[in-house]
């Protein structure tokens, strides 16, 4: 499952999970709960900013955009 850091620019290791630009990944249920308890967002949840109504642009494959 993807884990989203509260800091979208964070690159490093937290609770043994490597993050790059605010995104990490683990399938360990204990770690997922730890991140949830510490304010991280889990894959099925949206970025906190998106919940506030900010739009994000989806990449378009094959258009060179």
N, C-alpha and C positions, 0 to 999 in steps of 0.2 A: 504494500500500500504506500502511496505517496504521502509524505508528511511535509507540510508547508510551515516554514519558520515565520514567527511574527515579523522578523526582519527579512524582507524579500531579497536583500543583497547579501545575506549571510552565506559565507563559504567557510566550512570547517567541519569539525566532528562534535556532535552532541549526543550523549548517552550511547556511544558506540556507533552512531549512524552518521555517515558522511553526507554533508549538505553542499550543494553547489547552487549559488544564486537563490538561496532560500528554499530549495527543494531537496528532500532526502527520501529514502525508501527503505521500508522494512516490512516483514510479514510477522514479526514477533508481537503477539498480542499484549505482552507485558510492557514492551516499549511503546506500542501504540497508545496504550492507556496512560503511560508516563507522559508522553508528549501531549496528549489531550488534557491531562491534569495541569500541565505547565503552559497552556495557552497556545499550543501549536494547532494547526488545522489539518485534519485528516482528509484523504482523497475524496471521500464522498461529500465532504463539506466544501464550501467555497471560500476563497480568500476573504478575509474580513472586509477589505475594501469593496469587493464585489457585492457583498451583502448591503453595503451602504449606498448602492446604486451606481457606482462607477463602472463604466463599460471597459471591457478588455477586447482588444483586437485579436481575432483568430488568424493564425498564419494560413496563407493560401498557397497550396503546393502548385508548382509548375507555372506560376505567373511572374516570377522574378520580383515579387513585391517584398 
